[in-house]
Amino acid sequence: MEMASDGRYGDAVPQIRDHLERYQRALDGVKFSHRGRPIDEVRRALASAFQAEGIEVWKEVAEDAVRLISEDRE
């Protein structure tokens, strides 16, 4: 199996890092404000936070995050 050169992956690292930082900001904000809240409320808040950050997140990833935030009773 031939390995791809590091150059193509290295070029994408800044974009990936930026996306992850935006995702983390959205997630942290909703965790802080909606921890333990009803799932539909968390879903709306997280969708708004992702939109405010200008990112798109796979539905499955968003739903996992929604469930974890809603179930967190800390």
mmCIF file of the N, C-alpha and C atoms, coordinates in Angstrom:
data_MODEL
# 
_entry.id   MODEL 
# 
loop_
_atom_site.group_PDB 
_atom_site.id 
_atom_site.type_symbol 
_atom_site.label_atom_id 
_atom_site.label_alt_id 
_atom_site.label_comp_id 
_atom_site.label_asym_id 
_atom_site.label_entity_id 
_atom_site.label_seq_id 
_atom_site.pdbx_PDB_ins_code 
_atom_site.Cartn_x 
_atom_site.Cartn_y 
_atom_site.Cartn_z 
_atom_site.occupancy 
_atom_site.B_iso_or_equiv 
_atom_site.pdbx_formal_charge 
_atom_site.auth_seq_id 
_atom_site.auth_comp_id 
_atom_site.auth_asym_id 
_atom_site.auth_atom_id 
_atom_site.pdbx_PDB_model_num 
ATOM 1   N N  . MET A 1 1  ? 0.844   -1.168 0.000  1.00 0.00 ? 1  MET A N  1 
ATOM 2   C CA . MET A 1 1  ? 0.000   0.000  0.000  1.00 0.00 ? 1  MET A CA 1 
ATOM 3   C C  . MET A 1 1  ? 0.897   1.241  0.000  1.00 0.00 ? 1  MET A C  1 
ATOM 4   N N  . GLU A 1 2  ? 0.578   2.180  -0.869 1.00 0.00 ? 2  GLU A N  1 
ATOM 5   C CA . GLU A 1 2  ? 1.368   3.405  -0.977 1.00 0.00 ? 2  GLU A CA 1 
ATOM 6   C C  . GLU A 1 2  ? 0.817   4.458  -0.015 1.00 0.00 ? 2  GLU A C  1 
ATOM 7   N N  . MET A 1 3  ? 1.714   5.120  0.690  1.00 0.00 ? 3  MET A N  1 
ATOM 8   C CA . MET A 1 3  ? 1.319   6.157  1.647  1.00 0.00 ? 3  MET A CA 1 
ATOM 9   C C  . MET A 1 3  ? 1.240   7.506  0.918  1.00 0.00 ? 3  MET A C  1 
ATOM 10  N N  . ALA A 1 4  ? 0.250   8.288  1.273  1.00 0.00 ? 4  ALA A N  1 
ATOM 11  C CA . ALA A 1 4  ? 0.131   9.632  0.699  1.00 0.00 ? 4  ALA A CA 1 
ATOM 12  C C  . ALA A 1 4  ? 1.198   10.523 1.309  1.00 0.00 ? 4  ALA A C  1 
ATOM 13  N N  . SER A 1 5  ? 1.599   11.513 0.559  1.00 0.00 ? 5  SER A N  1 
ATOM 14  C CA . SER A 1 5  ? 2.624   12.420 1.077  1.00 0.00 ? 5  SER A CA 1 
ATOM 15  C C  . SER A 1 5  ? 2.042   13.284 2.193  1.00 0.00 ? 5  SER A C  1 
ATOM 16  N N  . ASP A 1 6  ? 2.906   13.710 3.092  1.00 0.00 ? 6  ASP A N  1 
ATOM 17  C CA . ASP A 1 6  ? 2.482   14.553 4.206  1.00 0.00 ? 6  ASP A CA 1 
ATOM 18  C C  . ASP A 1 6  ? 1.991   15.911 3.737  1.00 0.00 ? 6  ASP A C  1 
ATOM 19  N N  . GLY A 1 7  ? 2.440   16.357 2.594  1.00 0.00 ? 7  GLY A N  1 
ATOM 20  C CA . GLY A 1 7  ? 2.107   17.681 2.097  1.00 0.00 ? 7  GLY A CA 1 
ATOM 21  C C  . GLY A 1 7  ? 0.619   17.945 2.002  1.00 0.00 ? 7  GLY A C  1 
ATOM 22  N N  . ARG A 1 8  ? -0.132  17.021 1.469  1.00 0.00 ? 8  ARG A N  1 
ATOM 23  C CA . ARG A 1 8  ? -1.577  17.228 1.320  1.00 0.00 ? 8  ARG A CA 1 
ATOM 24  C C  . ARG A 1 8  ? -2.256  17.307 2.670  1.00 0.00 ? 8  ARG A C  1 
ATOM 25  N N  . TYR A 1 9  ? -1.857  16.458 3.598  1.00 0.00 ? 9  TYR A N  1 
ATOM 26  C CA . TYR A 1 9  ? -2.452  16.484 4.929  1.00 0.00 ? 9  TYR A CA 1 
ATOM 27  C C  . TYR A 1 9  ? -2.004  17.723 5.695  1.00 0.00 ? 9  TYR A C  1 
ATOM 28  N N  . GLY A 1 10 ? -0.745  18.059 5.564  1.00 0.00 ? 10 GLY A N  1 
ATOM 29  C CA . GLY A 1 10 ? -0.208  19.228 6.243  1.00 0.00 ? 10 GLY A CA 1 
ATOM 30  C C  . GLY A 1 10 ? -0.894  20.511 5.817  1.00 0.00 ? 10 GLY A C  1 
ATOM 31  N N  . ASP A 1 11 ? -1.264  20.582 4.546  1.00 0.00 ? 11 ASP A N  1 
ATOM 32  C CA . ASP A 1 11 ? -1.955  21.763 4.045  1.00 0.00 ? 11 ASP A CA 1 
ATOM 33  C C  . ASP A 1 11 ? -3.336  21.931 4.676  1.00 0.00 ? 11 ASP A C  1 
ATOM 34  N N  . ALA A 1 12 ? -3.961  20.836 5.053  1.00 0.00 ? 12 ALA A N  1 
ATOM 35  C CA . ALA A 1 12 ? -5.316  20.881 5.605  1.00 0.00 ? 12 ALA A CA 1 
ATOM 36  C C  . ALA A 1 12 ? -5.344  21.101 7.115  1.00 0.00 ? 12 ALA A C  1 
ATOM 37  N N  . VAL A 1 13 ? -4.226  20.930 7.789  1.00 0.00 ? 13 VAL A N  1 
ATOM 38  C CA . VAL A 1 13 ? -4.189  21.014 9.248  1.00 0.00 ? 13 VAL A CA 1 
ATOM 39  C C  . VAL A 1 13 ? -4.732  22.338 9.786  1.00 0.00 ? 13 VAL A C  1 
ATOM 40  N N  . PRO A 1 14 ? -4.371  23.493 9.249  1.00 0.00 ? 14 PRO A N  1 
ATOM 41  C CA . PRO A 1 14 ? -4.921  24.743 9.786  1.00 0.00 ? 14 PRO A CA 1 
ATOM 42  C C  . PRO A 1 14 ? -6.451  24.817 9.685  1.00 0.00 ? 14 PRO A C  1 
ATOM 43  N N  . GLN A 1 15 ? -7.005  24.324 8.590  1.00 0.00 ? 15 GLN A N  1 
ATOM 44  C CA . GLN A 1 15 ? -8.461  24.325 8.425  1.00 0.00 ? 15 GLN A CA 1 
ATOM 45  C C  . GLN A 1 15 ? -9.124  23.373 9.411  1.00 0.00 ? 15 GLN A C  1 
ATOM 46  N N  . ILE A 1 16 ? -8.528  22.228 9.603  1.00 0.00 ? 16 ILE A N  1 
ATOM 47  C CA . ILE A 1 16 ? -9.069  21.252 10.550 1.00 0.00 ? 16 ILE A CA 1 
ATOM 48  C C  . ILE A 1 16 ? -9.003  21.808 11.963 1.00 0.00 ? 16 ILE A C  1 
ATOM 49  N N  . ARG A 1 17 ? -7.881  22.401 12.308 1.00 0.00 ? 17 ARG A N  1 
ATOM 50  C CA . ARG A 1 17 ? -7.714  22.994 13.641 1.00 0.00 ? 17 ARG A CA 1 
ATOM 51  C C  . ARG A 1 17 ? -8.763  24.085 13.891 1.00 0.00 ? 17 ARG A C  1 
ATOM 52  N N  . ASP A 1 18 ? -8.976  24.938 12.890 1.00 0.00 ? 18 ASP A N  1 
ATOM 53  C CA . ASP A 1 18 ? -9.965  26.012 13.008 1.00 0.00 ? 18 ASP A CA 1 
ATOM 54  C C  . ASP A 1 18 ? -11.366 25.441 13.224 1.00 0.00 ? 18 ASP A C  1 
ATOM 55  N N  . HIS A 1 19 ? -11.708 24.420 12.447 1.00 0.00 ? 19 HIS A N  1 
ATOM 56  C CA . HIS A 1 19 ? -13.027 23.787 12.582 1.00 0.00 ? 19 HIS A CA 1 
ATOM 57  C C  . HIS A 1 19 ? -13.197 23.188 13.984 1.00 0.00 ? 19 HIS A C  1 
ATOM 58  N N  . LEU A 1 20 ? -12.182 22.506 14.457 1.00 0.00 ? 20 LEU A N  1 
ATOM 59  C CA . LEU A 1 20 ? -12.267 21.895 15.788 1.00 0.00 ? 20 LEU A CA 1 
ATOM 60  C C  . LEU A 1 20 ? -12.374 22.949 16.889 1.00 0.00 ? 20 LEU A C  1 
ATOM 61  N N  . GLU A 1 21 ? -11.665 24.058 16.742 1.00 0.00 ? 21 GLU A N  1 
ATOM 62  C CA . GLU A 1 21 ? -11.765 25.127 17.732 1.00 0.00 ? 21 GLU A CA 1 
ATOM 63  C C  . GLU A 1 21 ? -13.169 25.722 17.747 1.00 0.00 ? 21 GLU A C  1 
ATOM 64  N N  . ARG A 1 22 ? -13.759 25.906 16.589 1.00 0.00 ? 22 ARG A N  1 
ATOM 65  C CA . ARG A 1 22 ? -15.131 26.426 16.509 1.00 0.00 ? 22 ARG A CA 1 
ATOM 66  C C  . ARG A 1 22 ? -16.121 25.429 17.112 1.00 0.00 ? 22 ARG A C  1 
ATOM 67  N N  . TYR A 1 23 ? -15.928 24.161 16.800 1.00 0.00 ? 23 TYR A N  1 
ATOM 68  C CA . TYR A 1 23 ? -16.790 23.111 17.351 1.00 0.00 ? 23 TYR A CA 1 
ATOM 69  C C  . TYR A 1 23 ? -16.690 23.114 18.876 1.00 0.00 ? 23 TYR A C  1 
ATOM 70  N N  . GLN A 1 24 ? -15.488 23.183 19.397 1.00 0.00 ? 24 GLN A N  1 
ATOM 71  C CA . GLN A 1 24 ? -15.284 23.150 20.844 1.00 0.00 ? 24 GLN A CA 1 
ATOM 72  C C  . GLN A 1 24 ? -15.922 24.366 21.527 1.00 0.00 ? 24 GLN A C  1 
ATOM 73  N N  . ARG A 1 25 ? -15.807 25.544 20.924 1.00 0.00 ? 25 ARG A N  1 
ATOM 74  C CA . ARG A 1 25 ? -16.439 26.745 21.493 1.00 0.00 ? 25 ARG A CA 1 
ATOM 75  C C  . ARG A 1 25 ? -17.947 26.580 21.563 1.00 0.00 ? 25 ARG A C  1 
ATOM 76  N N  . ALA A 1 26 ? -18.539 26.091 20.474 1.00 0.00 ? 26 ALA A N  1 
ATOM 77  C CA . ALA A 1 26 ? -19.988 25.883 20.444 1.00 0.00 ? 26 ALA A CA 1 
ATOM 78  C C  . ALA A 1 26 ? -20.399 24.861 21.492 1.00 0.00 ? 26 ALA A C  1 
ATOM 79  N N  . LEU A 1 27 ? -19.683 23.767 21.549 1.00 0.00 ? 27 LEU A N  1 
ATOM 80  C CA . LEU A 1 27 ? -19.996 22.699 22.493 1.00 0.00 ? 27 LEU A CA 1 
ATOM 81  C C  . LEU A 1 27 ? -19.861 23.175 23.941 1.00 0.00 ? 27 LEU A C  1 
ATOM 82  N N  . ASP A 1 28 ? -18.771 23.860 24.252 1.00 0.00 ? 28 ASP A N  1 
ATOM 83  C CA . ASP A 1 28 ? -18.554 24.346 25.618 1.00 0.00 ? 28 ASP A CA 1 
ATOM 84  C C  . ASP A 1 28 ? -19.634 25.333 26.041 1.00 0.00 ? 28 ASP A C  1 
ATOM 85  N N  . GLY A 1 29 ? -20.007 26.226 25.147 1.00 0.00 ? 29 GLY A N  1 
ATOM 86  C CA . GLY A 1 29 ? -21.043 27.204 25.475 1.00 0.00 ? 29 GLY A CA 1 
ATOM 87  C C  . GLY A 1 29 ? -22.374 26.556 25.780 1.00 0.00 ? 29 GLY A C  1 
ATOM 88  N N  . VAL A 1 30 ? -22.756 25.571 24.977 1.00 0.00 ? 30 VAL A N  1 
ATOM 89  C CA . VAL A 1 30 ? -24.031 24.894 25.191 1.00 0.00 ? 30 VAL A CA 1 
ATOM 90  C C  . VAL A 1 30 ? -23.960 24.002 26.425 1.00 0.00 ? 30 VAL A C  1 
ATOM 91  N N  . LYS A 1 31 ? -22.825 23.371 26.664 1.00 0.00 ? 31 LYS A N  1 
ATOM 92  C CA . LYS A 1 31 ? -22.670 22.577 27.888 1.00 0.00 ? 31 LYS A CA 1 
ATOM 93  C C  . LYS A 1 31 ? -22.896 23.451 29.110 1.00 0.00 ? 31 LYS A C  1 
ATOM 94  N N  . PHE A 1 32 ? -22.301 24.635 29.103 1.00 0.00 ? 32 PHE A N  1 
ATOM 95  C CA . PHE A 1 32 ? -22.393 25.541 30.239 1.00 0.00 ? 32 PHE A CA 1 
ATOM 96  C C  . PHE A 1 32 ? -23.833 25.992 30.476 1.00 0.00 ? 32 PHE A C  1 
ATOM 97  N N  . SER A 1 33 ? -24.532 26.330 29.402 1.00 0.00 ? 33 SER A N  1 
ATOM 98  C CA . SER A 1 33 ? -25.866 26.910 29.542 1.00 0.00 ? 33 SER A CA 1 
ATOM 99  C C  . SER A 1 33 ? -27.011 25.901 29.539 1.00 0.00 ? 33 SER A C  1 
ATOM 100 N N  . HIS A 1 34 ? -26.772 24.684 29.028 1.00 0.00 ? 34 HIS A N  1 
ATOM 101 C CA . HIS A 1 34 ? -27.881 23.744 28.840 1.00 0.00 ? 34 HIS A CA 1 
ATOM 102 C C  . HIS A 1 34 ? -27.663 22.360 29.459 1.00 0.00 ? 34 HIS A C  1 
ATOM 103 N N  . ARG A 1 35 ? -26.645 22.204 30.266 1.00 0.00 ? 35 ARG A N  1 
ATOM 104 C CA . ARG A 1 35 ? -26.366 20.907 30.887 1.00 0.00 ? 35 ARG A CA 1 
ATOM 105 C C  . ARG A 1 35 ? -27.609 20.406 31.633 1.00 0.00 ? 35 ARG A C  1 
ATOM 106 N N  . GLY A 1 36 ? -28.031 19.183 31.299 1.00 0.00 ? 36 GLY A N  1 
ATOM 107 C CA . GLY A 1 36 ? -29.164 18.556 31.973 1.00 0.00 ? 36 GLY A CA 1 
ATOM 108 C C  . GLY A 1 36 ? -30.535 19.020 31.504 1.00 0.00 ? 36 GLY A C  1 
ATOM 109 N N  . ARG A 1 37 ? -30.589 19.867 30.520 1.00 0.00 ? 37 ARG A N  1 
ATOM 110 C CA . ARG A 1 37 ? -31.863 20.380 30.002 1.00 0.00 ? 37 ARG A CA 1 
ATOM 111 C C  . ARG A 1 37 ? -32.490 19.354 29.056 1.00 0.00 ? 37 ARG A C  1 
ATOM 112 N N  . PRO A 1 38 ? -33.774 19.528 28.725 1.00 0.00 ? 38 PRO A N  1 
ATOM 113 C CA . PRO A 1 38 ? -34.441 18.596 27.797 1.00 0.00 ? 38 PRO A CA 1 
ATOM 114 C C  . PRO A 1 38 ? -33.722 18.530 26.447 1.00 0.00 ? 38 PRO A C  1 
ATOM 115 N N  . ILE A 1 39 ? -33.755 17.356 25.864 1.00 0.00 ? 39 ILE A N  1 
ATOM 116 C CA . ILE A 1 39 ? -32.989 17.084 24.651 1.00 0.00 ? 39 ILE A CA 1 
ATOM 117 C C  . ILE A 1 39 ? -33.358 18.015 23.492 1.00 0.00 ? 39 ILE A C  1 
ATOM 118 N N  . ASP A 1 40 ? -34.638 18.332 23.327 1.00 0.00 ? 40 ASP A N  1 
ATOM 119 C CA . ASP A 1 40 ? -35.037 19.223 22.233 1.00 0.00 ? 40 ASP A CA 1 
ATOM 120 C C  . ASP A 1 40 ? -34.477 20.632 22.425 1.00 0.00 ? 40 ASP A C  1 
ATOM 121 N N  . GLU A 1 41 ? -34.428 21.075 23.656 1.00 0.00 ? 41 GLU A N  1 
ATOM 122 C CA . GLU A 1 41 ? -33.871 22.394 23.959 1.00 0.00 ? 41 GLU A CA 1 
ATOM 123 C C  . GLU A 1 41 ? -32.366 22.424 23.675 1.00 0.00 ? 41 GLU A C  1 
ATOM 124 N N  . VAL A 1 42 ? -31.679 21.360 24.057 1.00 0.00 ? 42 VAL A N  1 
ATOM 125 C CA . VAL A 1 42 ? -30.240 21.266 23.803 1.00 0.00 ? 42 VAL A CA 1 
ATOM 126 C C  . VAL A 1 42 ? -29.982 21.202 22.300 1.00 0.00 ? 42 VAL A C  1 
ATOM 127 N N  . ARG A 1 43 ? -30.792 20.450 21.597 1.00 0.00 ? 43 ARG A N  1 
ATOM 128 C CA . ARG A 1 43 ? -30.632 20.308 20.141 1.00 0.00 ? 43 ARG A CA 1 
ATOM 129 C C  . ARG A 1 43 ? -30.736 21.672 19.448 1.00 0.00 ? 43 ARG A C  1 
ATOM 130 N N  . ARG A 1 44 ? -31.741 22.452 19.828 1.00 0.00 ? 44 ARG A N  1 
ATOM 131 C CA . ARG A 1 44 ? -31.904 23.784 19.233 1.00 0.00 ? 44 ARG A CA 1 
ATOM 132 C C  . ARG A 1 44 ? -30.727 24.695 19.577 1.00 0.00 ? 44 ARG A C  1 
ATOM 133 N N  . ALA A 1 45 ? -30.317 24.664 20.833 1.00 0.00 ? 45 ALA A N  1 
ATOM 134 C CA . ALA A 1 45 ? -29.202 25.522 21.267 1.00 0.00 ? 45 ALA A CA 1 
ATOM 135 C C  . ALA A 1 45 ? -27.907 25.150 20.555 1.00 0.00 ? 45 ALA A C  1 
ATOM 136 N N  . LEU A 1 46 ? -27.652 23.866 20.408 1.00 0.00 ? 46 LEU A N  1 
ATOM 137 C CA . LEU A 1 46 ? -26.419 23.433 19.756 1.00 0.00 ? 46 LEU A CA 1 
ATOM 138 C C  . LEU A 1 46 ? -26.436 23.771 18.267 1.00 0.00 ? 46 LEU A C  1 
ATOM 139 N N  . ALA A 1 47 ? -27.580 23.591 17.623 1.00 0.00 ? 47 ALA A N  1 
ATOM 140 C CA . ALA A 1 47 ? -27.692 23.953 16.201 1.00 0.00 ? 47 ALA A CA 1 
ATOM 141 C C  . ALA A 1 47 ? -27.433 25.445 16.020 1.00 0.00 ? 47 ALA A C  1 
ATOM 142 N N  . SER A 1 48 ? -27.970 26.251 16.910 1.00 0.00 ? 48 SER A N  1 
ATOM 143 C CA . SER A 1 48 ? -27.740 27.706 16.843 1.00 0.00 ? 48 SER A CA 1 
ATOM 144 C C  . SER A 1 48 ? -26.277 28.047 17.075 1.00 0.00 ? 48 SER A C  1 
ATOM 145 N N  . ALA A 1 49 ? -25.652 27.356 18.020 1.00 0.00 ? 49 ALA A N  1 
ATOM 146 C CA . ALA A 1 49 ? -24.238 27.604 18.325 1.00 0.00 ? 49 ALA A CA 1 
ATOM 147 C C  . ALA A 1 49 ? -23.356 27.221 17.146 1.00 0.00 ? 49 ALA A C  1 
ATOM 148 N N  . PHE A 1 50 ? -23.647 26.095 16.507 1.00 0.00 ? 50 PHE A N  1 
ATOM 149 C CA . PHE A 1 50 ? -22.877 25.693 15.325 1.00 0.00 ? 50 PHE A CA 1 
ATOM 150 C C  . PHE A 1 50 ? -23.062 26.717 14.207 1.00 0.00 ? 50 PHE A C  1 
ATOM 151 N N  . GLN A 1 51 ? -24.278 27.182 14.023 1.00 0.00 ? 51 GLN A N  1 
ATOM 152 C CA . GLN A 1 51 ? -24.543 28.175 12.984 1.00 0.00 ? 51 GLN A CA 1 
ATOM 153 C C  . GLN A 1 51 ? -23.799 29.471 13.295 1.00 0.00 ? 51 GLN A C  1 
ATOM 154 N N  . ALA A 1 52 ? -23.809 29.889 14.551 1.00 0.00 ? 52 ALA A N  1 
ATOM 155 C CA . ALA A 1 52 ? -23.110 31.116 14.939 1.00 0.00 ? 52 ALA A CA 1 
ATOM 156 C C  . ALA A 1 52 ? -21.605 31.000 14.702 1.00 0.00 ? 52 ALA A C  1 
ATOM 157 N N  . GLU A 1 53 ? -21.073 29.796 14.859 1.00 0.00 ? 53 GLU A N  1 
ATOM 158 C CA . GLU A 1 53 ? -19.646 29.562 14.616 1.00 0.00 ? 53 GLU A CA 1 
ATOM 159 C C  . GLU A 1 53 ? -19.339 29.372 13.133 1.00 0.00 ? 53 GLU A C  1 
ATOM 160 N N  . GLY A 1 54 ? -20.391 29.242 12.322 1.00 0.00 ? 54 GLY A N  1 
ATOM 161 C CA . GLY A 1 54 ? -20.194 29.092 10.884 1.00 0.00 ? 54 GLY A CA 1 
ATOM 162 C C  . GLY A 1 54 ? -19.698 27.719 10.475 1.00 0.00 ? 54 GLY A C  1 
ATOM 163 N N  . ILE A 1 55 ? -20.107 26.697 11.228 1.00 0.00 ? 55 ILE A N  1 
ATOM 164 C CA . ILE A 1 55 ? -19.658 25.339 10.898 1.00 0.00 ? 55 ILE A CA 1 
ATOM 165 C C  . ILE A 1 55 ? -20.850 24.414 10.676 1.00 0.00 ? 55 ILE A C  1 
ATOM 166 N N  . GLU A 1 56 ? -20.608 23.378 9.900  1.00 0.00 ? 56 GLU A N  1 
ATOM 167 C CA . GLU A 1 56 ? -21.568 22.306 9.706  1.00 0.00 ? 56 GLU A CA 1 
ATOM 168 C C  . GLU A 1 56 ? -21.009 21.069 10.392 1.00 0.00 ? 56 GLU A C  1 
ATOM 169 N N  . VAL A 1 57 ? -21.890 20.355 11.065 1.00 0.00 ? 57 VAL A N  1 
ATOM 170 C CA . VAL A 1 57 ? -21.488 19.166 11.816 1.00 0.00 ? 57 VAL A CA 1 
ATOM 171 C C  . VAL A 1 57 ? -22.371 18.012 11.371 1.00 0.00 ? 57 VAL A C  1 
ATOM 172 N N  . TRP A 1 58 ? -21.769 16.851 11.183 1.00 0.00 ? 58 TRP A N  1 
ATOM 173 C CA . TRP A 1 58 ? -22.560 15.676 10.813 1.00 0.00 ? 58 TRP A CA 1 
ATOM 174 C C  . TRP A 1 58 ? -23.673 15.473 11.829 1.00 0.00 ? 58 TRP A C  1 
ATOM 175 N N  . LYS A 1 59 ? -24.828 15.080 11.335 1.00 0.00 ? 59 LYS A N  1 
ATOM 176 C CA . LYS A 1 59 ? -26.009 14.882 12.178 1.00 0.00 ? 59 LYS A CA 1 
ATOM 177 C C  . LYS A 1 59 ? -25.718 13.916 13.328 1.00 0.00 ? 59 LYS A C  1 
ATOM 178 N N  . GLU A 1 60 ? -25.014 12.825 13.043 1.00 0.00 ? 60 GLU A N  1 
ATOM 179 C CA . GLU A 1 60 ? -24.724 11.817 14.074 1.00 0.00 ? 60 GLU A CA 1 
ATOM 180 C C  . GLU A 1 60 ? -23.825 12.390 15.173 1.00 0.00 ? 60 GLU A C  1 
ATOM 181 N N  . VAL A 1 61 ? -22.872 13.214 14.796 1.00 0.00 ? 61 VAL A N  1 
ATOM 182 C CA . VAL A 1 61 ? -21.969 13.836 15.768 1.00 0.00 ? 61 VAL A CA 1 
ATOM 183 C C  . VAL A 1 61 ? -22.754 14.807 16.638 1.00 0.00 ? 61 VAL A C  1 
ATOM 184 N N  . ALA A 1 62 ? -23.587 15.623 16.002 1.00 0.00 ? 62 ALA A N  1 
ATOM 185 C CA . ALA A 1 62 ? -24.399 16.587 16.746 1.00 0.00 ? 62 ALA A CA 1 
ATOM 186 C C  . ALA A 1 62 ? -25.347 15.873 17.703 1.00 0.00 ? 62 ALA A C  1 
ATOM 187 N N  . GLU A 1 63 ? -25.980 14.800 17.257 1.00 0.00 ? 63 GLU A N  1 
ATOM 188 C CA . GLU A 1 63 ? -26.929 14.072 18.110 1.00 0.00 ? 63 GLU A CA 1 
ATOM 189 C C  . GLU A 1 63 ? -26.226 13.436 19.311 1.00 0.00 ? 63 GLU A C  1 
ATOM 190 N N  . ASP A 1 64 ? -25.035 12.920 19.118 1.00 0.00 ? 64 ASP A N  1 
ATOM 191 C CA . ASP A 1 64 ? -24.277 12.376 20.253 1.00 0.00 ? 64 ASP A CA 1 
ATOM 192 C C  . ASP A 1 64 ? -23.973 13.473 21.266 1.00 0.00 ? 64 ASP A C  1 
ATOM 193 N N  . ALA A 1 65 ? -23.573 14.634 20.779 1.00 0.00 ? 65 ALA A N  1 
ATOM 194 C CA . ALA A 1 65 ? -23.269 15.756 21.666 1.00 0.00 ? 65 ALA A CA 1 
ATOM 195 C C  . ALA A 1 65 ? -24.526 16.204 22.401 1.00 0.00 ? 65 ALA A C  1 
ATOM 196 N N  . VAL A 1 66 ? -25.637 16.281 21.699 1.00 0.00 ? 66 VAL A N  1 
ATOM 197 C CA . VAL A 1 66 ? -26.911 16.671 22.313 1.00 0.00 ? 66 VAL A CA 1 
ATOM 198 C C  . VAL A 1 66 ? -27.266 15.713 23.438 1.00 0.00 ? 66 VAL A C  1 
ATOM 199 N N  . ARG A 1 67 ? -27.166 14.440 23.159 1.00 0.00 ? 67 ARG A N  1 
ATOM 200 C CA . ARG A 1 67 ? -27.516 13.434 24.170 1.00 0.00 ? 67 ARG A CA 1 
ATOM 201 C C  . ARG A 1 67 ? -26.614 13.549 25.394 1.00 0.00 ? 67 ARG A C  1 
ATOM 202 N N  . LEU A 1 68 ? -25.328 13.679 25.177 1.00 0.00 ? 68 LEU A N  1 
ATOM 203 C CA . LEU A 1 68 ? -24.393 13.769 26.303 1.00 0.00 ? 68 LEU A CA 1 
ATOM 204 C C  . LEU A 1 68 ? -24.645 15.017 27.151 1.00 0.00 ? 68 LEU A C  1 
ATOM 205 N N  . ILE A 1 69 ? -24.907 16.146 26.512 1.00 0.00 ? 69 ILE A N  1 
ATOM 206 C CA . ILE A 1 69 ? -25.173 17.389 27.252 1.00 0.00 ? 69 ILE A CA 1 
ATOM 207 C C  . ILE A 1 69 ? -26.473 17.264 28.022 1.00 0.00 ? 69 ILE A C  1 
ATOM 208 N N  . SER A 1 70 ? -27.491 16.731 27.391 1.00 0.00 ? 70 SER A N  1 
ATOM 209 C CA . SER A 1 70 ? -28.800 16.598 28.035 1.00 0.00 ? 70 SER A CA 1 
ATOM 210 C C  . SER A 1 70 ? -28.751 15.628 29.223 1.00 0.00 ? 70 SER A C  1 
ATOM 211 N N  . GLU A 1 71 ? -27.972 14.576 29.108 1.00 0.00 ? 71 GLU A N  1 
ATOM 212 C CA . GLU A 1 71 ? -27.898 13.569 30.181 1.00 0.00 ? 71 GLU A CA 1 
ATOM 213 C C  . GLU A 1 71 ? -26.958 13.959 31.310 1.00 0.00 ? 71 GLU A C  1 
ATOM 214 N N  . ASP A 1 72 ? -26.124 14.981 31.083 1.00 0.00 ? 72 ASP A N  1 
ATOM 215 C CA . ASP A 1 72 ? -25.138 15.404 32.087 1.00 0.00 ? 72 ASP A CA 1 
ATOM 216 C C  . ASP A 1 72 ? -25.850 16.158 33.205 1.00 0.00 ? 72 ASP A C  1 
ATOM 217 N N  . ARG A 1 73 ? -25.812 15.628 34.391 1.00 0.00 ? 73 ARG A N  1 
ATOM 218 C CA . ARG A 1 73 ? -26.539 16.211 35.531 1.00 0.00 ? 73 ARG A CA 1 
ATOM 219 C C  . ARG A 1 73 ? -25.615 16.843 36.556 1.00 0.00 ? 73 ARG A C  1 
ATOM 220 N N  . GLU A 1 74 ? -24.368 17.076 36.190 1.00 0.00 ? 74 GLU A N  1 
ATOM 221 C CA . GLU A 1 74 ? -23.358 17.589 37.129 1.00 0.00 ? 74 GLU A CA 1 
ATOM 222 C C  . GLU A 1 74 ? -23.855 18.682 37.946 1.00 0.00 ? 74 GLU A C  1 
# 
